[in-house]
Amino acid sequence: MKKAKIYIPSKTATQAGRGKQKYWILEFDTKDSIINPLMGWESSTDTLGEVILKFPSKEKAIEYAQKNSISFKVIEPKK
């Protein structure tokens, strides 16, 4: 079963406004990551780790995850 986390991106240290906080992100958890012995890069055979979906609201992201049988956890934004 696919696992994902749903969250809203936080502000960066150099960001004054809340431009990136307009949408919610559904990001899949990766598994089987290994370190390439030659270059030292992290690699994985799980291509879902590259998929990041954006939604206008938390409810839409949860609805999508439930419709597609994705187990998820919601990470609420800190104030």
N, C-alpha and C positions, 0 to 999 in steps of 0.2 A: 504494500500500500504506500502511496506517495505521501510524504509529509511536507508541510510548508509552514511558514510563519507569515502573519499578516501584521503590518506595522505602518506607521507614518514616519517618513524620514525626519531626522532631527536637524536642527540648524547647525551649520558649521561655525567655527570660531570667527570667521571673517564675514559671516552673513548677518546683515542687520534686519532684513525683512523676513517674511514668512512665505516666500515664493515657492519653496520646495514642499511646503506643508499643505498643499492643495489636494493631494491625492494619497491614497493608501496603496501599499505595495504588497503583493503576494509573491514571496520568494521561496523556492523549493530548497529543502535541506539536502546537501550533498552527502554522499557516502563513498567509501572506498577511495579516499584521496591518498595518494602516495607521493613521495618526493622522488623526482627524477635524479638518479645518481650522477649523471653526467653534468647537467646544468644546474641542479638544485631547485628547479621549478616544481611547484605543486601540480600534479595532474590527477585526473579522475576519469573513470569510464562512464560515469553518470552524467549525461548531457543535460539533465534537468537543472543542474546547478547554474547553467547559463541563462535560464529563462526567468525573467522578472516581469510580472504583470502589474499594470497600474489601474486603479479603480477610483472613481470619483467619491466613493463613500465606503466605510467599513462594512456596511450591510451588503453592498454589491459584491465585495470581495468574499464575504462569508457565504453568500448565496452561490457564487461560482464554485467555491471549494466544495460545498455540500452537493451541488449538482453533479460534479465530476468525481465524487468519492475520494476527496483529498482530506486526510486528517490534518488539522491545523491548530495553531495556537495564536491567539491575538495578543499582541504586545501593545498595551495602551501607552500613549505619549505621556511623558513626564512634564509637569508644569513648571 
